Amino acid sequence: MEGLRAVGLMSGTSLDGIDAALIETDGHQIFRFGPTFYRPYGEAERAPLRRALAEAVRLRDRAARPGVLGEAEELVTRLHGEAVDALIAAHGIERSTLDVIGFHGQTLLHRPKQGLTIQIGDGAALAAHLGVPVVFDFRAADVAAGGQGAPLVPAFHRALVARLDRPRPVAVLNIGGVANVTYCGGDGDPIACDTGPGNALIDDFMRARTGAALDHDGEQAAGGKVDRALLARVLGDPFFSAPPPKSLDRDAFAFVNMELPDFSVPDGAATLAALTAQAVARVVPHLPHPPRSWVVAGGGARNRTLMRMLAHDLSPASVETADAVGWSTDALEAQAFAYLAVRTLKGLPLTFPTTTGVARPLTGGVLVRPDVPRVSSRVP
């Protein structure tokens, strides 16, 4: 059976860069994984994105792009186009063989309780540049229907787990700026939610204190001492005891870093890593059964100290990186948006009552074709 060839694009809330990945799928099964490409952001490119994040907190109209937000959207769109061009050039891919691009865009604000989720990225401009149909604005339909709009990747995680030889139930944990988990325990719809902060707090702390973009390999956290009292206060927030589905804005717990000015860099990094790990553990009692296997993807899988903390907090379950089970730790979310773009084309659901709290399984995304310089089809 043949599938469609799709390229997925992802720029996470950690603002590290753009992942691009090619897969072949029919929206149910994954037939082939193709090449991947990573395009890091330079500091001069991150700066306007950070300004856009700061400006976005005042928005009430998700379509508005005043000032720096419009500039940031143009930048995001151009850089994503360059990432696809680079993937195509590096691997000799014929552009005409691509069926669709899944373009997540850059999340600036995610407040589903207010019915507001904002991802910048001009799908029509990207389609015109690439000459390939683009699906974008994946979250809006779910939020408009009363869902959380996140996480979006559980359908893809379910397809991956179907091919995986590991003891069930399996939990797939993605640690980007925010961490999210998908529970796969059988043939039903996946159960999923955001678990809490991922890399965002650690990255922001490291940047403010050292100028580094992240705690490389968790080296700073490895030498630090966790402040258990601060951890207990933060984990007392109602978010962590709430059952799925639930989702989180990148900066929902940004106030935590304001309590760390007197911490050494190792102690601050260790405390924030422990927060990420223990927040994941807080989800386990809300799942139908404790997962026996955990697979960790995203930038957090590269943090060895965080991985050790997860292994401790999730014991006796096994905890492995996506690379260790034959997946792609870094490109998993980009692959997911390629898969979701194909599901959009086929009218298949992206979100479920058990993943976002939407009332019924719901498709989503906006399709734009390169020959029409505007949105040509809003998937119902």
ABEGO torsion letter per residue (X at the ends): XBBBBBBBBBBBAAGAEBBBBBBBBAGABBABBBBBBBBBBBAAAAAAAAAAAAAAAABABAABBBEAAAAAAAAAAAAAAAAAAAAAAAAGBBAAABABBBBAEBBABBBAAAGBBBBBEBAAAAAAAAGBBBBBGAAAAAAAAGBAGOBAAAAAAAAAAAABBBBOBBBBBBBBABBBBBBBABABBBBBBBAEBBAAAAAAAAAAAAGBABBBGGAAAAABBBBAAAAAAAAABAAAABBOBBBBBAAAAAAAAAAAAABBAAAAAAAAAAAAAAAAAAAAAABABBBABBBBBEAAAABAAAAAAAAAAAOABBBBBAAAAGBBAAAAAAAAAAAAAAAAAAGBBABBAAAAGBABBBBBEBBBBAABABBABBBX
